[in-house]
Amino acid sequence: MWKVFKYNGEYIQGTFISKHSSENAALKAAKKSIGHTHTEKKKVNNEIRIWLDSIEHTPMGVIIKNTRGSN
């Protein structure tokens, strides 16, 4: 499951917005609720993170998916 989180002023992974079965659906929901302009996808261990940034590249939220298996 892809989980969308919005920056709450203290944590980037602060406010849970929604969860989705596909990456595309999560990106659409994030665009609608957060309004980010830049994304950066990273894989760290068993987790895929898509960072959501504003036009000035300040963090606005993150989309996270935990995957099975190792790297």
N, C-alpha and C positions, 0 to 999 in steps of 0.2 A: 504494500500500500504506500502510495505517495502522500505525505502529510505536509500541509501548507501552514507555515507559521509567520506571524507578522511581528515586527519590532514593536515593543511596548514601552519604549523609553528607557528601559533598563537592560533587557536581554533581546538579542536578535531573534532567538527562538522563544519569544515571549508569549504571544497570544495565539492559540490554536485556531485556525480558520476553518479548515476542512480536510477530508481525506478522499483520495481518488484511486482508481485501479490503473489508470494510465498516466504517463508523464505528460502527455498533451493536455489531458483534462485538468491536471494540476496546474500547468502553466496558464491555461485559460482562466481558471478560477483566481489565480494569483494576480493576473493582469487586471481582472475585474475588481477585486477587493483591495489590492495593494497599489496598483498603478505604477509598477516599476518600469524602467527603460532598459536596463542592462541585466544580463544573466551570465553566470559563470558556473560551469558544471565541474565538480571535482569528485573523485572516488577516494575515500579514506577507509582502509581496512574493509569491513563488510557494510559500508554505508555510502550511498550516493547522495551528494549535497548539491543543490542548485541555489547559489547565492543570488538574491534579488537586490539590485542597487538602483538608486535614483540617477538622474542625468549627471549629477556631480559625483557619482560613484560612492555615495554614502549608503550604508546598509539599510534596507527596508524590510527584509525578511529572508526566509530560507524555505526550500522544499527539501524534504528528507525521505529517503527510502532505504530501509535496512534490507540487505540481500543475504542470501544463504551462501555458505561455503567460504573459502578463503580467496583472497585477492584474485 
